[in-house]
Amino acid sequence: MFANLRRISVIEAISYLALLVATVLKNTGGDEIGVTILGPIHGVLYLIFVAMIVWQRNNLGWDVIQTVLALFIGALPFGGFWLERKWLSVEEIGE
């Protein structure tokens, strides 16, 4: 189950970066189709990420503060990568 959480953390981070690139392209005179497509995809992936963090927090041994911090970090660019590497690694969760 933690492997799925690690995967969604990385997938969500990739979708966030893709959305940021699409936003830059849109704002520099490009088409907004990228934002139109990637915005909802990233939104759904982030909601899945949030649900999985909340669902697994007891199994991870996280208190409320660490859970909220993980959700905040996941909302930052590259945050999902950091979480996957530092807090969701095989060594950290003993998978």
C-alpha positions in Angstrom: 0.0 0.0 0.0 2.8 2.4 0.7 4.2 1.8 -2.8 1.0 3.3 -4.2 1.4 6.3 -1.9 5.0 6.7 -3.1 3.8 6.5 -6.8 1.0 9.0 -6.4 3.4 11.4 -4.7 5.7 11.3 -7.7 2.9 11.3 -10.3 1.3 14.3 -8.6 4.6 16.2 -8.5 5.1 15.5 -12.2 1.6 16.8 -13.0 2.3 19.9 -11.0 5.5 20.7 -12.9 3.7 20.0 -16.2 0.9 22.4 -15.2 3.5 25.1 -14.2 5.2 24.7 -17.6 1.8 24.9 -19.3 1.0 28.1 -17.3 4.2 29.7 -18.3 3.6 28.9 -22.0 0.0 30.3 -21.7 1.3 33.5 -20.1 4.0 34.0 -22.7 1.6 34.1 -25.6 1.0 30.4 -26.1 -2.3 28.5 -26.2 -4.1 27.8 -22.9 -5.2 24.2 -23.9 -2.4 22.8 -21.7 -3.7 24.5 -18.6 -7.2 23.6 -19.6 -6.3 19.9 -19.8 -3.6 19.6 -17.1 -5.4 21.7 -14.4 -8.2 19.3 -13.7 -5.8 16.3 -14.0 -3.5 17.8 -11.5 -6.4 18.7 -9.2 -7.7 15.1 -9.2 -4.2 13.7 -8.6 -3.7 16.1 -5.7 -7.0 15.1 -4.1 -6.0 11.4 -4.5 -2.6 12.3 -2.9 -4.4 14.0 0.0 -6.8 11.1 0.5 -4.0 8.6 0.5 -1.9 10.6 3.0 -4.9 11.0 5.4 -5.8 7.3 5.0 -2.3 6.0 5.7 -1.2 8.5 8.3 -1.8 6.1 11.2 0.1 3.3 9.4 2.9 5.8 8.8 3.0 6.7 12.5 2.3 10.4 11.7 0.6 12.8 14.1 -1.6 15.6 12.9 1.2 18.1 12.6 3.3 15.8 10.4 0.3 15.0 8.3 -0.6 18.7 7.7 3.1 19.4 6.9 3.2 16.5 4.4 0.1 17.9 2.7 1.7 21.4 2.6 5.0 20.1 1.2 3.0 18.1 -1.4 1.4 21.4 -2.5 4.8 22.9 -3.4 6.7 22.4 -6.6 9.1 19.4 -6.2 7.4 18.7 -2.8 6.0 15.4 -3.9 9.5 14.3 -5.0 11.0 15.4 -1.6 8.2 13.6 0.3 8.7 10.4 -1.6 12.5 10.5 -1.1 12.6 11.6 2.5 9.4 10.6 4.3 8.0 7.8 2.2 11.2 6.0 1.3 11.5 2.3 2.0 14.0 3.0 4.8 11.7 5.4 6.5 8.5 3.4 6.4 10.0 -0.1 6.6 8.3 -1.4 3.5 
